[in-house]
Amino acid sequence: PDLSGYEKFGLGNVKYNISRIHVTAVEFPNASISLIPGTGIKLVIENASLTVDMNWNIRTWMFKDSGRSTVYISKVFVTAIFSIPLDNMGHTSISLTSCRTTSGDIDIKLNGKS
């Protein structure tokens, strides 16, 4: 979904809008799944990266600008644990028990009219 809102900076408000957000690349160079007896499944993703392209525009009382942006997020680490219980009928379900995510680097390139 698009993101929009206002932020207060210094002497005035900045109105922003981020639209047409598209994930253009995802890499999972190190991923593993293991069973945890009595609990479920553990998913570990190490050193992943993500590239996202989007349109942006900002407006203040002094100026306005718009353009395209590319965001590159790297050194992403995710650890998630899923439980897989059986219901009374013997059907399985899956639910997220815990999740921890960190990212190391974020590189933002803005291309605008100014």
C-alpha positions in Angstrom: 0.0 0.0 0.0 1.0 3.6 -0.5 2.3 5.6 2.5 1.5 9.2 3.2 1.4 11.6 6.1 2.9 14.7 7.7 6.0 15.2 9.8 7.0 18.3 11.7 10.5 19.5 11.0 11.9 22.8 12.3 9.6 25.7 11.1 6.9 23.7 9.4 5.3 20.5 8.3 6.5 18.2 5.6 3.8 16.4 3.7 5.0 13.2 2.0 3.6 10.4 -0.2 5.3 7.2 -1.2 3.5 5.2 -3.9 4.0 2.4 -6.5 6.1 0.4 -4.0 7.6 -2.6 -5.8 10.0 -5.2 -4.4 12.3 -5.8 -7.4 14.8 -8.3 -5.9 15.1 -10.6 -2.9 18.0 -12.8 -2.1 18.3 -15.5 0.6 21.9 -16.8 0.3 21.8 -18.6 3.6 18.5 -20.1 4.7 17.7 -23.2 6.8 14.8 -25.0 8.3 15.0 -27.3 11.2 12.6 -29.3 13.4 12.3 -28.4 17.1 11.0 -31.5 18.9 7.8 -30.8 20.8 7.6 -27.2 19.4 7.6 -27.0 15.6 9.8 -25.6 13.0 12.6 -23.1 13.1 13.4 -20.9 10.1 16.7 -19.1 9.9 17.6 -16.7 7.1 21.1 -15.1 7.2 22.5 -12.2 5.2 19.5 -11.7 3.0 18.9 -8.6 0.9 16.0 -6.7 -0.6 15.6 -4.1 -3.3 12.5 -1.8 -3.4 11.6 0.8 -6.0 9.1 3.5 -5.4 7.8 6.9 -6.3 7.9 9.7 -3.8 6.9 13.3 -3.4 7.3 15.9 -0.6 5.8 19.3 0.0 6.6 22.0 2.5 5.6 25.6 2.7 8.9 26.5 0.9 9.2 23.9 -1.9 7.9 20.7 -3.4 9.7 17.8 -5.1 9.1 14.4 -6.5 10.9 11.5 -8.1 11.8 7.9 -8.0 13.7 6.1 -5.2 15.5 2.8 -4.8 16.1 1.3 -1.4 18.6 -1.5 -0.9 18.4 -3.3 2.4 21.2 -5.8 3.2 22.6 -7.9 6.0 19.0 -9.0 7.0 18.8 -11.7 9.6 15.5 -13.5 10.4 14.8 -16.2 13.0 11.2 -17.4 13.2 9.7 -20.3 15.1 6.4 -21.8 14.0 4.2 -24.2 16.1 2.3 -26.9 14.2 -0.4 -28.2 16.6 -3.0 -30.8 15.8 -6.7 -30.0 16.5 -9.2 -32.5 17.9 -9.9 -33.8 14.3 -6.2 -34.4 13.6 -5.8 -31.5 11.3 -2.6 -29.5 11.4 -2.4 -25.7 11.6 0.6 -23.4 11.6 1.1 -20.3 13.7 4.1 -18.0 14.3 5.3 -18.3 17.8 8.2 -15.9 17.7 10.1 -13.8 15.1 13.3 -11.7 15.4 14.6 -9.6 12.5 17.5 -7.3 12.2 19.0 -5.4 9.2 22.5 -4.1 8.9 22.7 -1.6 6.0 20.1 0.5 4.2 21.1 2.4 1.1 18.6 5.0 -0.3 19.0 6.6 -3.7 16.7 9.5 -4.5 16.2 10.8 -8.0 14.2 14.0 -8.1 13.5 17.1 -10.1 15.6 19.2 -7.8 
